[in-house]
Amino acid sequence: MNKDLENLLSELKAVHEDLRLIPTEMIVVSDWVRLKCRYGCENYGNHLGCPPFTPTPSETRAALSAYRNAVLVRFEAKPDPKATVKHASRAISNSVVKMQNTVAELERAAFLAGYYKAFGMNAMPCSLCDTCVIGEMQKKDQAVFDLDSVKCRNKKTMRPSMEACGIDVFKTLQNAGFRPRVLKDCKEMVELFGLILLD
């Protein structure tokens, strides 16, 4: 590892200790991933960090070709033991917001350290607002267009989730030496991962 990357990792670990440098070759993008968003996730079309407002798998592949290194950032989320399956994702929303803020802080730290291409990606739908401006527009039966993304109230912090961009997070984590697993109970410890593309 070159000295610049070593110094950068030290700076990033001052923000969040639990991170791992990986080559971008380990990041797997698959077209099927967005099908899971489109058919099965209630957040599809309701958040600017979710499809169809995020880069497509083809656009993600093209963007990744401009990078050699990235950092996977690991977070633990303790779910509310009283949460029901229906409300499990809401039960960890504070952890998701913390992750999203930390990923933005890490992206900024990398940028200020000279990694001007740094770009962060999160896990799960954006939780920075109680209701995304897109959701508010839909409730008023207003048409939503791509340029409506300029209305985001948290542009400096909001980033798309990896899965929203077509990244196969499970395979990527396995490639990086993690052991992701499907959770079978909403009371299990949740691991969340963010990604910072560096150079």
C-alpha positions as a Markdown table, in Angstrom:
| # | Residue | x | y | z |
|---|---|---|---|---|
| 1 | Met | 0.0 | 0.0 | 0.0 |
| 2 | Asn | 1.4 | 3.4 | -0.9 |
| 3 | Lys | 2.1 | 6.0 | 1.8 |
| 4 | Asp | -0.7 | 8.3 | 0.6 |
| 5 | Leu | -3.3 | 5.6 | 1.1 |
| 6 | Glu | -1.8 | 4.7 | 4.5 |
| 7 | Asn | -2.1 | 8.3 | 5.6 |
| 8 | Leu | -5.7 | 8.5 | 4.3 |
| 9 | Leu | -6.7 | 5.3 | 6.1 |
| 10 | Ser | -5.4 | 6.8 | 9.4 |
| 11 | Glu | -7.4 | 10.0 | 8.8 |
| 12 | Leu | -10.6 | 8.0 | 7.9 |
| 13 | Lys | -10.2 | 5.8 | 11.0 |
| 14 | Ala | -10.2 | 8.9 | 13.1 |
| 15 | Val | -13.7 | 9.4 | 11.8 |
| 16 | His | -14.8 | 5.7 | 12.0 |
| 17 | Glu | -12.6 | 2.9 | 13.1 |
| 18 | Asp | -14.3 | -0.1 | 11.4 |
| 19 | Leu | -13.3 | 0.1 | 7.8 |
| 20 | Arg | -11.4 | -2.0 | 5.2 |
| 21 | Leu | -9.6 | -0.9 | 2.1 |
| 22 | Ile | -10.5 | -3.0 | -1.0 |
| 23 | Pro | -9.7 | -2.9 | -4.7 |
| 24 | Thr | -12.7 | -1.9 | -6.7 |
| 25 | Glu | -12.3 | -5.2 | -8.6 |
| 26 | Met | -14.0 | -6.8 | -5.6 |
| 27 | Ile | -17.2 | -4.7 | -6.2 |
| 28 | Val | -19.8 | -6.8 | -8.0 |
| 29 | Val | -22.5 | -5.0 | -10.0 |
| 30 | Ser | -25.4 | -7.2 | -11.3 |
| 31 | Asp | -28.5 | -6.2 | -13.2 |
| 32 | Trp | -30.8 | -8.4 | -11.0 |
| 33 | Val | -30.1 | -6.4 | -7.9 |
| 34 | Arg | -32.5 | -3.6 | -8.8 |
| 35 | Leu | -35.3 | -6.0 | -9.5 |
| 36 | Lys | -35.2 | -6.7 | -5.7 |
| 37 | Cys | -35.8 | -2.9 | -5.2 |
| 38 | Arg | -38.4 | -2.6 | -7.9 |
| 39 | Tyr | -40.4 | -5.7 | -6.9 |
| 40 | Gly | -40.5 | -6.1 | -3.2 |
| 41 | Cys | -39.4 | -2.8 | -1.6 |
| 42 | Glu | -41.9 | -0.2 | -0.5 |
| 43 | Asn | -39.3 | 2.5 | -0.9 |
| 44 | Tyr | -38.9 | 2.1 | -4.7 |
| 45 | Gly | -39.7 | 5.5 | -6.2 |
| 46 | Asn | -40.2 | 7.1 | -2.8 |
| 47 | His | -36.7 | 8.2 | -1.9 |
| 48 | Leu | -34.1 | 10.1 | -4.0 |
| 49 | Gly | -31.5 | 7.6 | -2.8 |
| 50 | Cys | -33.5 | 4.7 | -4.3 |
| 51 | Pro | -34.3 | 3.7 | -7.9 |
| 52 | Pro | -35.4 | 5.0 | -10.3 |
| 53 | Phe | -33.5 | 8.1 | -9.1 |
| 54 | Thr | -30.2 | 6.4 | -8.7 |
| 55 | Pro | -27.6 | 5.3 | -11.3 |
| 56 | Thr | -28.5 | 2.2 | -13.2 |
| 57 | Pro | -26.2 | -0.9 | -13.0 |
| 58 | Ser | -24.7 | 0.2 | -16.4 |
| 59 | Glu | -23.9 | 3.7 | -15.1 |
| 60 | Thr | -22.5 | 2.2 | -11.9 |
| 61 | Arg | -20.2 | -0.1 | -13.8 |
| 62 | Ala | -19.0 | 2.9 | -15.9 |
| 63 | Ala | -18.4 | 5.0 | -12.8 |
| 64 | Leu | -16.5 | 2.2 | -11.0 |
| 65 | Ser | -14.1 | 1.9 | -14.0 |
| 66 | Ala | -12.7 | 5.3 | -12.9 |
| 67 | Tyr | -11.7 | 4.0 | -9.5 |
| 68 | Arg | -9.0 | 1.5 | -8.2 |
| 69 | Asn | -9.6 | 1.6 | -4.5 |
| 70 | Ala | -12.5 | 1.9 | -2.1 |
| 71 | Val | -13.2 | 1.5 | 1.6 |
| 72 | Leu | -16.0 | -0.7 | 3.0 |
| 73 | Val | -17.3 | 0.9 | 6.2 |
| 74 | Arg | -19.0 | -1.5 | 8.8 |
| 75 | Phe | -21.6 | -0.4 | 11.3 |
| 76 | Glu | -23.6 | -2.4 | 13.9 |
| 77 | Ala | -27.3 | -1.6 | 14.5 |
| 78 | Lys | -29.0 | -3.0 | 17.5 |
| 79 | Pro | -32.7 | -3.4 | 16.7 |
| 80 | Asp | -35.5 | -2.6 | 19.1 |
| 81 | Pro | -36.4 | -5.9 | 20.9 |
| 82 | Lys | -40.0 | -4.8 | 20.8 |
| 83 | Ala | -40.1 | -4.2 | 17.1 |
| 84 | Thr | -42.4 | -6.3 | 14.9 |
| 85 | Val | -41.3 | -7.7 | 11.6 |
| 86 | Lys | -43.4 | -5.1 | 9.8 |
| 87 | His | -41.5 | -2.3 | 11.5 |
| 88 | Ala | -38.0 | -3.8 | 11.7 |
| 89 | Ser | -36.4 | -1.4 | 9.3 |
| 90 | Arg | -37.9 | 1.6 | 11.2 |
| 91 | Ala | -36.5 | 0.2 | 14.4 |
| 92 | Ile | -32.9 | 0.7 | 13.1 |
| 93 | Ser | -33.5 | 4.1 | 11.4 |
| 94 | Asn | -31.4 | 5.9 | 14.0 |
| 95 | Ser | -28.5 | 3.6 | 13.1 |
| 96 | Val | -29.1 | 4.2 | 9.4 |
| 97 | Val | -29.0 | 8.0 | 9.9 |
| 98 | Lys | -25.8 | 7.7 | 11.9 |
| 99 | Met | -24.3 | 5.5 | 9.1 |
| 100 | Gln | -25.4 | 8.0 | 6.4 |
| 101 | Asn | -23.9 | 11.0 | 8.2 |
| 102 | Thr | -20.7 | 9.1 | 8.9 |
| 103 | Val | -20.4 | 8.0 | 5.2 |
| 104 | Ala | -20.8 | 11.7 | 4.2 |
| 105 | Glu | -18.1 | 12.7 | 6.7 |
| 106 | Leu | -15.7 | 10.0 | 5.4 |
| 107 | Glu | -16.3 | 11.1 | 1.8 |
| 108 | Arg | -15.5 | 14.7 | 2.9 |
| 109 | Ala | -12.4 | 13.7 | 4.8 |
| 110 | Ala | -11.1 | 11.8 | 1.7 |
| 111 | Phe | -11.9 | 14.7 | -0.5 |
| 112 | Leu | -10.0 | 17.1 | 1.8 |
| 113 | Ala | -7.1 | 14.7 | 1.9 |
| 114 | Gly | -6.7 | 15.1 | -1.9 |
| 115 | Tyr | -8.9 | 12.2 | -3.1 |
| 116 | Tyr | -11.1 | 14.6 | -5.1 |
| 117 | Lys | -13.0 | 11.8 | -6.7 |
| 118 | Ala | -14.2 | 10.4 | -3.4 |
| 119 | Phe | -17.8 | 9.3 | -3.4 |
| 120 | Gly | -19.9 | 7.6 | -0.7 |
| 121 | Met | -22.6 | 5.1 | -0.9 |
| 122 | Asn | -24.9 | 3.9 | 1.8 |
| 123 | Ala | -27.0 | 0.9 | 2.7 |
| 124 | Met | -30.8 | 0.9 | 2.9 |
| 125 | Pro | -33.1 | 3.8 | 1.9 |
| 126 | Cys | -32.3 | 7.3 | 3.0 |
| 127 | Ser | -33.6 | 8.1 | 6.5 |
| 128 | Leu | -32.4 | 11.6 | 6.8 |
| 129 | Cys | -35.9 | 13.0 | 6.5 |
| 130 | Asp | -39.1 | 11.6 | 7.9 |
| 131 | Thr | -40.6 | 11.9 | 4.4 |
| 132 | Cys | -38.6 | 12.4 | 1.3 |
| 133 | Val | -39.6 | 15.4 | -0.9 |
| 134 | Ile | -40.5 | 12.8 | -3.6 |
| 135 | Gly | -42.9 | 11.1 | -1.3 |
| 136 | Glu | -44.5 | 14.4 | -0.4 |
| 137 | Met | -44.9 | 15.3 | -4.1 |
| 138 | Gln | -46.5 | 11.9 | -4.7 |
| 139 | Lys | -49.0 | 12.4 | -1.9 |
| 140 | Lys | -50.1 | 15.6 | -3.6 |
| 141 | Asp | -50.4 | 13.7 | -6.9 |
| 142 | Gln | -47.7 | 15.8 | -8.4 |
| 143 | Ala | -45.7 | 14.3 | -11.3 |
| 144 | Val | -42.0 | 13.5 | -10.4 |
| 145 | Phe | -39.2 | 14.2 | -12.8 |
| 146 | Asp | -35.5 | 13.4 | -12.7 |
| 147 | Leu | -34.6 | 17.1 | -12.1 |
| 148 | Asp | -36.8 | 17.0 | -8.9 |
| 149 | Ser | -33.7 | 15.6 | -7.2 |
| 150 | Val | -32.5 | 19.2 | -6.8 |
| 151 | Lys | -35.3 | 19.6 | -4.2 |
| 152 | Cys | -33.5 | 17.2 | -1.8 |
| 153 | Arg | -33.2 | 18.9 | 1.6 |
| 154 | Asn | -30.0 | 17.0 | 2.5 |
| 155 | Lys | -28.0 | 17.1 | -0.7 |
| 156 | Lys | -24.6 | 17.4 | 1.0 |
| 157 | Thr | -25.3 | 14.2 | 3.0 |
| 158 | Met | -27.7 | 12.0 | 1.0 |
| 159 | Arg | -26.0 | 9.4 | -1.2 |
| 160 | Pro | -27.6 | 6.4 | -2.9 |
| 161 | Ser | -27.5 | 3.0 | -1.4 |
| 162 | Met | -25.1 | 0.4 | -3.0 |
| 163 | Glu | -28.0 | -1.9 | -3.8 |
| 164 | Ala | -30.0 | 1.0 | -5.4 |
| 165 | Cys | -27.1 | 1.3 | -7.9 |
| 166 | Gly | -27.0 | -2.4 | -8.7 |
| 167 | Ile | -24.2 | -3.5 | -6.4 |
| 168 | Asp | -24.5 | -7.1 | -5.2 |
| 169 | Val | -23.6 | -6.2 | -1.6 |
| 170 | Phe | -23.5 | -9.8 | -0.4 |
| 171 | Lys | -21.0 | -10.9 | -3.1 |
| 172 | Thr | -19.0 | -7.8 | -2.6 |
| 173 | Leu | -18.7 | -8.4 | 1.1 |
| 174 | Gln | -17.8 | -12.0 | 0.6 |
| 175 | Asn | -15.1 | -10.9 | -1.9 |
| 176 | Ala | -13.7 | -8.6 | 0.8 |
| 177 | Gly | -13.6 | -11.3 | 3.4 |
| 178 | Phe | -16.8 | -10.6 | 5.3 |
| 179 | Arg | -19.4 | -13.2 | 6.1 |
| 180 | Pro | -22.8 | -11.6 | 5.4 |
| 181 | Arg | -25.8 | -13.6 | 6.3 |
| 182 | Val | -29.6 | -13.4 | 5.8 |
| 183 | Leu | -31.2 | -12.4 | 9.1 |
| 184 | Lys | -34.1 | -14.6 | 10.0 |
| 185 | Asp | -35.4 | -12.6 | 13.0 |
| 186 | Cys | -36.0 | -8.9 | 13.3 |
| 187 | Lys | -34.3 | -9.0 | 16.8 |
| 188 | Glu | -30.9 | -10.1 | 15.4 |
| 189 | Met | -27.9 | -7.7 | 15.3 |
| 190 | Val | -27.8 | -5.9 | 12.0 |
| 191 | Glu | -24.6 | -5.1 | 10.1 |
| 192 | Leu | -24.8 | -2.1 | 7.8 |
| 193 | Phe | -22.1 | -1.3 | 5.3 |
| 194 | Gly | -21.2 | 1.9 | 3.5 |
| 195 | Leu | -18.7 | 2.3 | 0.7 |
| 196 | Ile | -16.4 | 5.1 | -0.2 |
| 197 | Leu | -14.9 | 5.1 | -3.7 |
| 198 | Leu | -11.5 | 6.7 | -3.4 |
| 199 | Asp | -9.3 | 6.9 | -6.5 |
